């Protein structure tokens, strides 16, 4: 059986160029606390992923004095909270290259507050996470938390003491977002389930696999790259609810080529180079099969979310250890990729409230935790090694395209140009942001085509080809399926998007 390119392009960051074009204001929003913290001439200028590593080092060095940290994306500096007035502590943090900010609440006190919330306020539609920028626990209640439930939550927060927590109301409803980066489907009793692929990995036994949301793996065992296609992968491990929301799904064909990249639309991919821990304040990107590519900032870590149980009307599915962000998502995006511009895999879409029109809160399973729990490693296990494009570059059949070899806005892909199986479109044959693929073009793995399937800035469909633009027909002509051959049929009735 010939090798087959994985139908799902895993969270890739090949699109530094793409991300920059699609999201020109990605770094525009800043937290008001960044200015309050200030910068120092001695503080190091760091990328978000490097700041995460420095924060981990300082947590060990400072011990009980460490009260959290966050990334000032405007100044590109790490801000560290300390609760001790010990000059030695401050000197150590400054020597390491961080901006030091003295705060009132210690990490231990904030964790104790979170434990109290778990004991007294585990109510469906609530969440909480420590926000190092305010040095408080941020408690959120969705629109279903009313009456006696709201009073109970409000009383619990007040009982934590002044200056310990902030309570806010969300207009949406916390729910899991079954769907994601490239669309994956499963046929179950009562209809179809749709999710998104997160990142391709290599399982501990060396077989090709991918990570997606745990609630997707619990909902169905066998997954396909098209709504009516035969299964191509089988769930090996799944965790949900509890300490995480992740699944390891192994490809049925051991020869499947599963590139370590994220398909961000229009034939553009982002190469995923490593897994990393998220940092509060960092700008991140999310790719999902329903809503495409969107950006935002990390707002909290180690979040606890209480979803209304999908199996018990009176029950609650509590998930802990999640990343909280203000990046939007919608049903079908579950399991999709959360990553940074420099190619670090951060998370898998779990759930949240709101949508990509009104915004909201979205929670993600940390990739580092999922890899550790499943024993998998990030990457393609050698399949297709050398065929991946560098940041912003796209490789032709086995070759690497130099910087600037992408087609500019308005360029059209040549009629009849095909991307070879396992290869990406040759340099110059790719459509830039807003480009339209010529009728009759076939998309190779990870490439999107389809006559008339033009995605607006930031609104490109992931594998599955779904557009989020108003009412556009997501289906392409024969041979014009988007994203690694994933058939687009997500709008059909009977599909349960997660």
Secondary structure as UniProt FT lines:
FT   TURN            14..15
FT   HELIX           16..22
FT   TURN            24..28
FT   HELIX           32..37
FT   TURN            41..42
FT   HELIX           48..62
FT   HELIX           63..65
FT   STRAND          66..72
FT   TURN            73..76
FT   STRAND          77..82
FT   HELIX           87..95
FT   TURN            96..97
FT   STRAND          99..102
FT   HELIX           107..120
FT   TURN            124..125
FT   STRAND          126..131
FT   TURN            132..135
FT   STRAND          136..141
FT   TURN            143..144
FT   HELIX           147..159
FT   TURN            162..164
FT   STRAND          165..169
FT   STRAND          175..176
FT   STRAND          183..188
FT   TURN            189..190
FT   STRAND          191..196
FT   STRAND          199..202
FT   TURN            204..205
FT   STRAND          208..212
FT   HELIX           214..219
FT   STRAND          222..224
FT   TURN            227..228
FT   STRAND          233..239
FT   STRAND          246..251
FT   TURN            254..255
FT   STRAND          261..265
FT   TURN            266..267
FT   STRAND          268..271
FT   STRAND          274..275
FT   TURN            280..281
FT   STRAND          283..288
FT   TURN            289..291
FT   STRAND          292..308
FT   TURN            313..314
FT   STRAND          316..325
FT   TURN            331..332
FT   TURN            334..335
FT   STRAND          337..339
FT   TURN            341..342
FT   STRAND          344..352
FT   TURN            356..358
FT   STRAND          362..366
FT   HELIX           367..374
FT   STRAND          377..378
FT   TURN            381..386
FT   TURN            391..392
FT   TURN            397..398
FT   TURN            403..404
FT   TURN            409..410
FT   TURN            415..416
FT   TURN            421..422
FT   TURN            427..428
FT   TURN            433..434
FT   TURN            439..440
FT   TURN            445..446
FT   TURN            451..452
FT   TURN            457..458
FT   TURN            463..464
FT   TURN            470..471
FT   TURN            478..479
FT   TURN            484..485
FT   TURN            490..491
FT   TURN            493..494
FT   STRAND          495..497
//
